[in-house]
Amino acid sequence: MILASMDGEDTTTRLTPRDEDDEDEFGTRFWLKMAGIVAGIGILALIGLLIFWRAVYAWGFFGALLALAVVLLIWAWVHDRRHPHSTLG
């Protein structure tokens, strides 16, 4: 980028590669955080599936679904109690 000075001389300002590419791509910290989040979700999913398959083995498929439904209903009830919302109207 060339800027003209008041006395007629041309002065140039240089942009560093960091200034130019700062908005174009994500940094290393972002990708490390993303990899950590994906790995954490994968580990939690694996643990959840292991628990579910143990319940299927012990109680059968419908018993495991019933146990999963009870756990989800309890979680939803606790979440609803902690985050009350106003009614419409």
Residue pairs with C-beta under 8 A, 6 or more apart in sequence:
1 12
1 13
1 15
2 10
2 11
2 12
3 10
3 11
3 12
3 13
4 10
4 11
5 11
52 64
52 68
55 63
55 64
55 67
55 68
56 63
56 64
59 66
59 67
